[in-house]
């Protein structure tokens, strides 16, 4: 009984199921083009994976749809147009520069400028402040000597 449990545990740990694309292409060039195009489109469900890397059912369906459109002879631009009309510019890893994506494109530059100016202002303010003296004045030195003498006497 223990051997069976160990075997099932071993098989369960190393078993890995994956969706397999069984689409038949006319030639290798179309397959290469289809996979490259599917890699350039983002999965609407996973958000951080492309259609090829994602294991979600919607990514599988969209991947097959891309494959069928390539098989029908559509261009990459036509396929991207279909996908963006359905899901918006979200499916593109490099969205076009439009007024709706202005903040997306300009925010990193703005943040970089703000960070550089904040650093510059901080460094300027450090130059203007005098260094803090940590030296003891005569009164503090005398109090320290008294404390040390009292300690040595005990």
Buried (B, 14 or more C-beta within 10 A) or exposed (E): EEEEEEEEEEEEEEEEEEEEBEBEBEEEEBBEBBBEBBBBBBBBEBEEBBBBEBEBEBBBEBBBBBBEBBBEEBEBEEBBEBBBEEBEBEBBEEBEEEEEEEEEEEEEEEEEEEEEEEEEEEEEEEEEEEEEEEEEEEEEEEEEEEEEEEEEEE
